[in-house]
């Protein structure tokens, strides 16, 4: 029961962020909900602006300026990444797209493979 009450008290902690609410100008805060963490306006309940926390990765969808957000599927609860501009952009992915794709021609080849060092 101690763990349960400790988790409840942790979920009540509100963390202020540097982001500003678009509607009222107050700072946004990180709160816990039944689906995890989210951003909410500190002026709640007067201002009801809330949104998901983004990953910071730009959406690769065509003509989209949104960012990818971690989401969970309804049936299995598995994680996936979707655009923050949903339903305008319907881009989804199971993994975050790699920002840099390594070109095999630019990677130097080595003759030996180093393993763990042996102690004598």
VMD Tcl script that builds the backbone (N, CA, C; Angstrom):
set m [mol new atoms 360]
animate dup $m
set s [atomselect $m all]
$s set {name element resname resid chain x y z} {
  {N N UNK 1 A 0.809 -1.199 0.000}
  {CA C UNK 1 A 0.000 0.000 0.000}
  {C C UNK 1 A 0.853 1.265 0.000}
  {N N UNK 2 A 2.070 1.165 0.565}
  {CA C UNK 2 A 2.952 2.328 0.566}
  {C C UNK 2 A 3.317 2.726 -0.858}
  {N N UNK 3 A 3.568 1.717 -1.698}
  {CA C UNK 3 A 3.927 1.995 -3.092}
  {C C UNK 3 A 2.769 2.669 -3.822}
  {N N UNK 4 A 1.562 2.198 -3.554}
  {CA C UNK 4 A 0.387 2.764 -4.214}
  {C C UNK 4 A 0.196 4.235 -3.830}
  {N N UNK 5 A 0.321 4.544 -2.555}
  {CA C UNK 5 A 0.161 5.935 -2.127}
  {C C UNK 5 A 1.317 6.800 -2.622}
  {N N UNK 6 A 2.525 6.213 -2.701}
  {CA C UNK 6 A 3.674 6.969 -3.219}
  {C C UNK 6 A 3.467 7.307 -4.692}
  {N N UNK 7 A 2.962 6.345 -5.493}
  {CA C UNK 7 A 2.703 6.598 -6.913}
  {C C UNK 7 A 1.633 7.667 -7.096}
  {N N UNK 8 A 0.604 7.615 -6.258}
  {CA C UNK 8 A -0.451 8.622 -6.355}
  {C C UNK 8 A 0.096 10.014 -6.067}
  {N N UNK 9 A 1.003 10.113 -5.087}
  {CA C UNK 9 A 1.563 11.426 -4.759}
  {C C UNK 9 A 2.518 11.905 -5.853}
  {N N UNK 10 A 3.250 10.985 -6.500}
  {CA C UNK 10 A 4.145 11.356 -7.598}
  {C C UNK 10 A 3.338 11.866 -8.784}
  {N N UNK 11 A 2.215 11.234 -9.057}
  {CA C UNK 11 A 1.395 11.639 -10.194}
  {C C UNK 11 A 0.713 12.987 -9.972}
  {N N UNK 12 A 0.641 13.437 -8.734}
  {CA C UNK 12 A 0.046 14.747 -8.457}
  {C C UNK 12 A 1.049 15.883 -8.618}
  {N N UNK 13 A 2.344 15.550 -8.754}
  {CA C UNK 13 A 3.373 16.575 -8.919}
  {C C UNK 13 A 3.211 17.238 -10.283}
  {N N UNK 14 A 3.269 18.555 -10.309}
  {CA C UNK 14 A 3.135 19.329 -11.541}
  {C C UNK 14 A 4.479 19.992 -11.831}
  {N N UNK 15 A 5.002 19.807 -13.059}
  {CA C UNK 15 A 6.297 20.360 -13.446}
  {C C UNK 15 A 6.082 21.475 -14.465}
  {N N UNK 16 A 6.577 22.670 -14.158}
  {CA C UNK 16 A 6.444 23.794 -15.088}
  {C C UNK 16 A 7.436 23.662 -16.232}
  {N N UNK 17 A 7.041 24.112 -17.426}
  {CA C UNK 17 A 7.909 24.084 -18.599}
  {C C UNK 17 A 8.096 25.505 -19.123}
  {N N UNK 18 A 8.945 25.647 -20.130}
  {CA C UNK 18 A 9.194 26.955 -20.739}
  {C C UNK 18 A 8.159 27.297 -21.802}
  {N N UNK 19 A 7.331 26.318 -22.169}
  {CA C UNK 19 A 6.326 26.561 -23.209}
  {C C UNK 19 A 5.204 27.437 -22.668}
  {N N UNK 20 A 4.629 28.227 -23.556}
  {CA C UNK 20 A 3.560 29.161 -23.201}
  {C C UNK 20 A 2.263 28.731 -23.885}
  {N N UNK 21 A 1.152 28.854 -23.172}
  {CA C UNK 21 A -0.168 28.527 -23.718}
  {C C UNK 21 A -0.517 29.512 -24.834}
  {N N UNK 22 A -1.020 28.978 -25.954}
  {CA C UNK 22 A -1.370 29.814 -27.104}
  {C C UNK 22 A -2.583 30.692 -26.831}
  {N N UNK 23 A -3.462 30.251 -25.943}
  {CA C UNK 23 A -4.716 30.984 -25.727}
  {C C UNK 23 A -4.634 32.044 -24.635}
  {N N UNK 24 A -4.013 31.713 -23.488}
  {CA C UNK 24 A -4.035 32.663 -22.372}
  {C C UNK 24 A -2.664 33.223 -22.007}
  {N N UNK 25 A -1.569 32.654 -22.514}
  {CA C UNK 25 A -0.236 33.178 -22.241}
  {C C UNK 25 A 0.405 32.687 -20.955}
  {N N UNK 26 A -0.268 31.809 -20.226}
  {CA C UNK 26 A 0.312 31.251 -19.003}
  {C C UNK 26 A 1.283 30.126 -19.358}
  {N N UNK 27 A 2.186 29.762 -18.435}
  {CA C UNK 27 A 3.119 28.660 -18.730}
  {C C UNK 27 A 2.401 27.311 -18.762}
  {N N UNK 28 A 2.902 26.417 -19.618}
  {CA C UNK 28 A 2.366 25.059 -19.695}
  {C C UNK 28 A 3.060 24.205 -18.634}
  {N N UNK 29 A 2.348 23.208 -18.111}
  {CA C UNK 29 A 2.899 22.308 -17.098}
  {C C UNK 29 A 2.740 20.862 -17.555}
  {N N UNK 30 A 3.616 19.988 -17.039}
  {CA C UNK 30 A 3.520 18.555 -17.330}
  {C C UNK 30 A 2.702 17.914 -16.224}
  {N N UNK 31 A 1.649 17.191 -16.618}
  {CA C UNK 31 A 0.780 16.492 -15.669}
  {C C UNK 31 A 0.683 15.026 -16.057}
  {N N UNK 32 A 0.196 14.207 -15.137}
  {CA C UNK 32 A -0.045 12.785 -15.391}
  {C C UNK 32 A -1.529 12.563 -15.623}
  {N N UNK 33 A -1.846 11.741 -16.622}
  {CA C UNK 33 A -3.218 11.341 -16.883}
  {C C UNK 33 A -3.282 9.824 -16.966}
  {N N UNK 34 A -4.411 9.286 -17.298}
  {CA C UNK 34 A -4.538 7.828 -17.378}
  {C C UNK 34 A -3.750 7.243 -18.542}
  {N N UNK 35 A -3.379 8.061 -19.522}
  {CA C UNK 35 A -2.584 7.588 -20.662}
  {C C UNK 35 A -1.127 8.030 -20.577}
  {N N UNK 36 A -0.695 8.568 -19.451}
  {CA C UNK 36 A 0.688 8.993 -19.285}
  {C C UNK 36 A 0.806 10.499 -19.139}
  {N N UNK 37 A 2.008 11.013 -19.386}
  {CA C UNK 37 A 2.275 12.441 -19.226}
  {C C UNK 37 A 1.697 13.243 -20.388}
  {N N UNK 38 A 1.324 14.496 -20.099}
  {CA C UNK 38 A 0.837 15.400 -21.140}
  {C C UNK 38 A 1.074 16.836 -20.701}
  {N N UNK 39 A 1.025 17.763 -21.656}
  {CA C UNK 39 A 1.161 19.192 -21.363}
  {C C UNK 39 A -0.216 19.800 -21.155}
  {N N UNK 40 A -0.343 20.614 -20.128}
  {CA C UNK 40 A -1.608 21.267 -19.828}
  {C C UNK 40 A -1.330 22.711 -19.431}
  {N N UNK 41 A -2.292 23.562 -19.631}
  {CA C UNK 41 A -2.153 24.960 -19.243}
  {C C UNK 41 A -2.222 25.066 -17.720}
  {N N UNK 42 A -1.369 25.933 -17.141}
  {CA C UNK 42 A -1.380 26.108 -15.685}
  {C C UNK 42 A -2.625 26.860 -15.223}
  {N N UNK 43 A -3.377 27.421 -16.154}
  {CA C UNK 43 A -4.602 28.135 -15.826}
  {C C UNK 43 A -5.835 27.249 -15.780}
  {N N UNK 44 A -5.652 25.921 -15.753}
  {CA C UNK 44 A -6.787 25.005 -15.673}
  {C C UNK 44 A -7.509 25.247 -14.361}
  {N N UNK 45 A -8.808 25.300 -14.271}
  {CA C UNK 45 A -9.861 24.936 -15.206}
  {C C UNK 45 A -10.373 26.084 -16.072}
  {N N UNK 46 A -9.865 27.304 -15.879}
  {CA C UNK 46 A -10.329 28.405 -16.734}
  {C C UNK 46 A -9.896 28.200 -18.180}
  {N N UNK 47 A -8.648 27.788 -18.389}
  {CA C UNK 47 A -8.131 27.515 -19.734}
  {C C UNK 47 A -7.950 26.009 -19.864}
  {N N UNK 48 A -8.551 25.396 -20.860}
  {CA C UNK 48 A -8.550 23.938 -20.989}
  {C C UNK 48 A -7.633 23.420 -22.085}
  {N N UNK 49 A -6.584 24.183 -22.442}
  {CA C UNK 49 A -5.645 23.755 -23.479}
  {C C UNK 49 A -4.796 22.607 -22.940}
  {N N UNK 50 A -4.724 21.511 -23.707}
  {CA C UNK 50 A -3.895 20.354 -23.352}
  {C C UNK 50 A -3.431 19.691 -24.638}
  {N N UNK 51 A -2.209 19.131 -24.605}
  {CA C UNK 51 A -1.695 18.427 -25.779}
  {C C UNK 51 A -0.641 17.414 -25.349}
  {N N UNK 52 A -0.297 16.527 -26.266}
  {CA C UNK 52 A 0.701 15.503 -25.998}
  {C C UNK 52 A 2.100 16.104 -26.004}
  {N N UNK 53 A 3.017 15.443 -25.315}
  {CA C UNK 53 A 4.415 15.866 -25.302}
  {C C UNK 53 A 5.077 15.307 -26.554}
  {N N UNK 54 A 5.721 16.166 -27.342}
  {CA C UNK 54 A 6.335 15.729 -28.596}
  {C C UNK 54 A 7.725 15.154 -28.353}
  {N N UNK 55 A 8.207 14.361 -29.341}
  {CA C UNK 55 A 9.529 13.744 -29.251}
  {C C UNK 55 A 10.619 14.664 -29.762}
  {N N UNK 56 A 10.265 15.724 -30.466}
  {CA C UNK 56 A 11.257 16.633 -31.027}
  {C C UNK 56 A 11.692 16.245 -32.429}
  {N N UNK 57 A 11.118 15.148 -32.978}
  {CA C UNK 57 A 11.452 14.695 -34.329}
  {C C UNK 57 A 10.400 15.241 -35.285}
  {N N UNK 58 A 10.832 15.893 -36.342}
  {CA C UNK 58 A 9.910 16.454 -37.341}
  {C C UNK 58 A 9.156 15.333 -38.051}
  {N N UNK 59 A 7.912 15.584 -38.389}
  {CA C UNK 59 A 7.098 14.609 -39.109}
  {C C UNK 59 A 7.571 14.529 -40.562}
  {N N UNK 60 A 7.899 13.311 -41.042}
  {CA C UNK 60 A 8.333 13.173 -42.432}
  {C C UNK 60 A 7.188 13.137 -43.439}
  {N N UNK 61 A 5.963 13.336 -42.989}
  {CA C UNK 61 A 4.819 13.345 -43.894}
  {C C UNK 61 A 4.935 14.470 -44.910}
  {N N UNK 62 A 4.379 14.276 -46.115}
  {CA C UNK 62 A 4.499 15.290 -47.170}
  {C C UNK 62 A 3.775 16.587 -46.805}
  {N N UNK 63 A 4.508 17.696 -46.820}
  {CA C UNK 63 A 3.927 19.008 -46.560}
  {C C UNK 63 A 3.478 19.237 -45.132}
  {N N UNK 64 A 4.014 18.486 -44.185}
  {CA C UNK 64 A 3.588 18.602 -42.791}
  {C C UNK 64 A 4.687 19.268 -41.966}
  {N N UNK 65 A 4.287 20.176 -41.069}
  {CA C UNK 65 A 5.254 20.835 -40.200}
  {C C UNK 65 A 5.102 20.405 -38.741}
  {N N UNK 66 A 4.416 19.289 -38.508}
  {CA C UNK 66 A 4.207 18.790 -37.151}
  {C C UNK 66 A 5.405 18.017 -36.622}
  {N N UNK 67 A 5.278 17.534 -35.392}
  {CA C UNK 67 A 6.302 16.708 -34.772}
  {C C UNK 67 A 5.679 15.376 -34.380}
  {N N UNK 68 A 6.523 14.351 -34.232}
  {CA C UNK 68 A 6.024 13.034 -33.869}
  {C C UNK 68 A 5.773 12.953 -32.366}
  {N N UNK 69 A 4.679 12.270 -32.010}
  {CA C UNK 69 A 4.242 12.106 -30.636}
  {C C UNK 69 A 4.113 10.613 -30.365}
  {N N UNK 70 A 4.548 10.168 -29.174}
  {CA C UNK 70 A 4.394 8.756 -28.821}
  {C C UNK 70 A 2.947 8.501 -28.421}
  {N N UNK 71 A 2.368 7.462 -28.987}
  {CA C UNK 71 A 0.982 7.100 -28.688}
  {C C UNK 71 A 0.892 5.612 -28.390}
  {N N UNK 72 A -0.256 5.162 -27.923}
  {CA C UNK 72 A -0.486 3.739 -27.662}
  {C C UNK 72 A -1.750 3.305 -28.384}
  {N N UNK 73 A -1.686 2.078 -28.923}
  {CA C UNK 73 A -2.856 1.565 -29.638}
  {C C UNK 73 A -3.947 1.191 -28.636}
  {N N UNK 74 A -5.174 1.182 -29.093}
  {CA C UNK 74 A -6.305 0.908 -28.204}
  {C C UNK 74 A -6.377 -0.547 -27.767}
  {N N UNK 75 A -6.212 -1.467 -28.718}
  {CA C UNK 75 A -6.423 -2.879 -28.407}
  {C C UNK 75 A -5.296 -3.497 -27.593}
  {N N UNK 76 A -4.072 -3.407 -28.094}
  {CA C UNK 76 A -2.950 -4.081 -27.440}
  {C C UNK 76 A -2.129 -3.169 -26.545}
  {N N UNK 77 A -2.277 -1.885 -26.699}
  {CA C UNK 77 A -1.497 -0.957 -25.902}
  {C C UNK 77 A -0.064 -0.815 -26.374}
  {N N UNK 78 A 0.216 -1.273 -27.610}
  {CA C UNK 78 A 1.582 -1.174 -28.126}
  {C C UNK 78 A 1.886 0.269 -28.527}
  {N N UNK 79 A 3.161 0.653 -28.418}
  {CA C UNK 79 A 3.574 2.018 -28.730}
  {C C UNK 79 A 3.744 2.217 -30.225}
  {N N UNK 80 A 3.407 3.413 -30.677}
  {CA C UNK 80 A 3.695 3.825 -32.046}
  {C C UNK 80 A 3.838 5.339 -32.038}
  {N N UNK 81 A 4.304 5.891 -33.141}
  {CA C UNK 81 A 4.529 7.326 -33.242}
  {C C UNK 81 A 3.626 7.899 -34.321}
  {N N UNK 82 A 2.915 8.970 -33.984}
  {CA C UNK 82 A 2.018 9.622 -34.924}
  {C C UNK 82 A 2.271 11.119 -34.940}
  {N N UNK 83 A 1.761 11.767 -35.952}
  {CA C UNK 83 A 1.967 13.203 -36.117}
  {C C UNK 83 A 1.122 13.989 -35.108}
  {N N UNK 84 A 1.694 15.085 -34.607}
  {CA C UNK 84 A 0.972 15.936 -33.661}
  {C C UNK 84 A -0.149 16.721 -34.342}
  {N N UNK 85 A -0.156 16.761 -35.672}
  {CA C UNK 85 A -1.183 17.491 -36.427}
  {C C UNK 85 A -2.354 16.590 -36.833}
  {N N UNK 86 A -2.459 15.388 -36.239}
  {CA C UNK 86 A -3.571 14.490 -36.545}
  {C C UNK 86 A -4.876 15.206 -36.223}
  {N N UNK 87 A -5.915 15.146 -37.012}
  {CA C UNK 87 A -6.218 14.322 -38.177}
  {C C UNK 87 A -5.822 14.940 -39.515}
  {N N UNK 88 A -5.216 16.141 -39.522}
  {CA C UNK 88 A -4.789 16.717 -40.807}
  {C C UNK 88 A -3.701 15.868 -41.448}
  {N N UNK 89 A -2.759 15.375 -40.650}
  {CA C UNK 89 A -1.687 14.502 -41.142}
  {C C UNK 89 A -1.862 13.144 -40.480}
  {N N UNK 90 A -1.900 12.083 -41.272}
  {CA C UNK 90 A -2.148 10.741 -40.735}
  {C C UNK 90 A -0.894 9.876 -40.722}
  {N N UNK 91 A 0.288 10.490 -40.699}
  {CA C UNK 91 A 1.541 9.725 -40.687}
  {C C UNK 91 A 1.678 8.959 -39.368}
  {N N UNK 92 A 2.019 7.662 -39.458}
  {CA C UNK 92 A 2.319 6.846 -38.284}
  {C C UNK 92 A 3.520 5.965 -38.580}
  {N N UNK 93 A 4.231 5.564 -37.527}
  {CA C UNK 93 A 5.383 4.672 -37.665}
  {C C UNK 93 A 5.543 3.881 -36.374}
  {N N UNK 94 A 6.067 2.655 -36.500}
  {CA C UNK 94 A 6.311 1.839 -35.316}
  {C C UNK 94 A 7.570 2.275 -34.574}
  {N N UNK 95 A 8.539 2.820 -35.314}
  {CA C UNK 95 A 9.787 3.297 -34.723}
  {C C UNK 95 A 10.020 4.727 -35.182}
  {N N UNK 96 A 10.813 5.460 -34.412}
  {CA C UNK 96 A 11.176 6.810 -34.833}
  {C C UNK 96 A 12.067 6.725 -36.062}
  {N N UNK 97 A 11.829 7.546 -37.075}
  {CA C UNK 97 A 12.697 7.506 -38.257}
  {C C UNK 97 A 14.088 8.003 -37.900}
  {N N UNK 98 A 15.110 7.350 -38.484}
  {CA C UNK 98 A 16.489 7.752 -38.223}
  {C C UNK 98 A 16.760 9.064 -38.937}
  {N N UNK 99 A 17.384 9.982 -38.229}
  {CA C UNK 99 A 17.639 11.295 -38.817}
  {C C UNK 99 A 18.758 11.238 -39.839}
  {N N UNK 100 A 19.777 10.431 -39.588}
  {CA C UNK 100 A 20.877 10.317 -40.530}
  {C C UNK 100 A 21.000 8.868 -40.974}
  {N N UNK 101 A 20.967 8.639 -42.273}
  {CA C UNK 101 A 21.163 7.300 -42.811}
  {C C UNK 101 A 22.634 7.181 -43.181}
  {N N UNK 102 A 23.293 6.160 -42.640}
  {CA C UNK 102 A 24.722 5.996 -42.873}
  {C C UNK 102 A 24.950 5.467 -44.281}
  {N N UNK 103 A 25.800 6.149 -45.040}
  {CA C UNK 103 A 26.159 5.729 -46.388}
  {C C UNK 103 A 27.292 4.714 -46.282}
  {N N UNK 104 A 27.096 3.504 -46.817}
  {CA C UNK 104 A 28.091 2.438 -46.702}
  {C C UNK 104 A 29.407 2.809 -47.368}
  {N N UNK 105 A 29.382 3.641 -48.406}
  {CA C UNK 105 A 30.607 4.031 -49.099}
  {C C UNK 105 A 31.477 4.958 -48.245}
  {N N UNK 106 A 30.878 5.689 -47.315}
  {CA C UNK 106 A 31.629 6.640 -46.505}
  {C C UNK 106 A 32.168 6.031 -45.211}
  {N N UNK 107 A 31.730 4.828 -44.857}
  {CA C UNK 107 A 32.186 4.188 -43.629}
  {C C UNK 107 A 33.510 3.489 -43.898}
  {N N UNK 108 A 34.569 3.787 -43.122}
  {CA C UNK 108 A 35.856 3.132 -43.369}
  {C C UNK 108 A 35.809 1.653 -43.002}
  {N N UNK 109 A 36.467 0.838 -43.819}
  {CA C UNK 109 A 36.517 -0.597 -43.548}
  {C C UNK 109 A 37.696 -0.891 -42.637}
  {N N UNK 110 A 37.578 -1.924 -41.821}
  {CA C UNK 110 A 38.667 -2.331 -40.942}
  {C C UNK 110 A 39.039 -3.764 -41.245}
  {N N UNK 111 A 40.329 -4.094 -41.024}
  {CA C UNK 111 A 40.802 -5.452 -41.272}
  {C C UNK 111 A 40.569 -6.353 -40.071}
  {N N UNK 112 A 40.644 -5.798 -38.882}
  {CA C UNK 112 A 40.491 -6.610 -37.681}
  {C C UNK 112 A 39.274 -6.150 -36.899}
  {N N UNK 113 A 38.715 -7.086 -36.207}
  {CA C UNK 113 A 37.573 -6.787 -35.354}
  {C C UNK 113 A 38.052 -6.897 -33.917}
  {N N UNK 114 A 37.842 -5.856 -33.140}
  {CA C UNK 114 A 38.277 -5.874 -31.749}
  {C C UNK 114 A 37.186 -6.476 -30.888}
  {N N UNK 115 A 37.602 -7.387 -30.039}
  {CA C UNK 115 A 36.678 -7.987 -29.087}
  {C C UNK 115 A 37.034 -7.512 -27.692}
  {N N UNK 116 A 36.465 -8.146 -26.689}
  {CA C UNK 116 A 36.807 -7.757 -25.325}
  {C C UNK 116 A 38.263 -8.107 -25.025}
  {N N UNK 117 A 38.926 -7.249 -24.261}
  {CA C UNK 117 A 40.327 -7.495 -23.925}
  {C C UNK 117 A 40.420 -8.639 -22.929}
  {N N UNK 118 A 41.419 -9.495 -23.137}
  {CA C UNK 118 A 41.612 -10.648 -22.253}
  {C C UNK 118 A 42.519 -10.257 -21.101}
  {N N UNK 119 A 42.153 -10.689 -19.911}
  {CA C UNK 119 A 42.992 -10.455 -18.741}
  {C C UNK 119 A 43.933 -11.638 -18.583}
  {N N UNK 120 A 45.217 -11.354 -18.344}
  {CA C UNK 120 A 46.199 -12.434 -18.206}
  {C C UNK 120 A 46.476 -12.770 -16.783}
}
mol reanalyze $m
mol bondsrecalc $m
mol representation Tube
mol addrep $m
